Amino acid sequence: MSPFFLLQLVGPAVALHVGETLAAAHPDRFAPSPKLRALVAAGKTAVYRPDLTVDESVAAILAGGDRPSTAEEVRERALEALAEEIRLMLDEGVVAGPEDIDLCMILGAGWPFHLGGITPYLDRTGIAEKVTGTRFHL
């Protein structure tokens, strides 16, 4: 499922509320999205039309920036953010071990089972060490 389909399923207003709640609780880690706020203010509930084409008015709200990120840059930022959050959850005792996060990501978020979980993947790619200074599995 693409991020925009997930956003449509959850609803932009709910996603904004979650983002604002996270930002209030952890302002050093989360910031509410101005684009999402604009989407909600415009009363938009979906990015796609029923025929699965992008709604031009939504595209206009989400447009901007003078240097679009490449797919690789987006992927890298997402994986680095995941590594940071996983390290925080482990350090804060939110979960007992990295295998708990792996199981949740496989069963709840559709992480590919054949990759062995997100933490071994972050270890293999070097992202865990780059972001946190250590591997999840020593």
N, C-alpha and C positions, 0 to 999 in steps of 0.2 A: 504494500500500500504506500502510495507516495505521501509526502508530508502534507500536501494540499488536500488530498482525500481525507487524511486523518483530521486535518483542521476542519474540514467540512463535516465530518462525522461528529467531532466533539463540539463544534460550533465556535466561531471566533470570539464570542462574548465569554464563553467558559474558558477558552484558552487565555484570553486577556486577564480574566480574574485569577487564574492560576499563576500567570506571570507576575501580576502585581502582588499576589500573596507571597510568592517566593522572593520577590525583590524586597518586600517589607521585612521578611524574616532574615534574609541573607543579602543585604545590599552590596556586599563586597563580591558576591558571586553571580547575582542575577540583576538584570535591568529590564523593565518592561519595554516592549517593542513599540516605538512610535507608529510604525506602519500598521501594526495590528490594532492599535488604538484608533487610527484613522479608518481602518476597515470597519470596525465596530461602530464608530461614530456615523459612518455613511450607511449603516443599516445592512451591510452585506453579510450574508450567511454562508456564502459559498464562493469559491474561486472559479469553479466550472459551471457551465450551463448544463441543462439536462442532456444536450447532445455531446457533452464532454469537451466542448471547446472552451477556451478561457474567456471569461467575461471581460470585455475591454475596459469597462469602468473599474474593475478590480485591478487589472494590469496597470492602469494609470495610477491608482493609489499606491501600488507596490513598486512602481518605477522609481528610478533615481540612482544617484551615484555616478561618478565619472570613470570608474574603473571596475567593471564587473569581475567578480571572482571566477577563476576557472573551476571546473569540477574537482580537480585535484586539491585546490586550495580549500574548497568547502569541505571535502572529505577529511583533509588533514585537521582543519579546525574542529570538526565534529569529533573525530577520534581523540584529539588532544583534550577536549572538554570532557569527554567520557572518562578518559584516564584520570583526569584531575578529580572528577566527582567520585569515581570508584575509590581512589586513594582517600578522599575525605570520609567516605562512608566506612571504610575499613578503620581508619584512624579514630573516628568518633564512636566506633562500636555499634554502628547501625546494623551491620551484618557481621557474622562471625568469621567469615572467610571469603576469599575470592570465588570459590565454587558456588556460594549462595547467589552471588551476582550473576555468574555464568548461567545457572539454572533459570533464574528470573528472566534473563535476556533471551534465552532459548525458548522458554515456554510462553513468556508474556510479550516479548517484542519481536519474535520471529528471527532472532539471530541464527544464522545457519548452523545447524547441529554439527555438520561435518568439519567446521572450523574449531570445534572443541570448546567453545565459549569465548566471550569477549576478552577475558583477562589473558588467556594463553595467546590470543591473536595480538593483543597489545604488547605482550612480551616478545613474541616472534618478530614483530615489525620494528621493535626498538622504541615505540612511542611511549611505553610505560616509563622506561629509563629516561627518555628525553624530557618528559613532563614532570615526573615525580622523583627522579634520581635513583629509582630502584625498580626491580621487576616485581610483579605480583606473586610469581611462583619462583622461589629461590632454589 
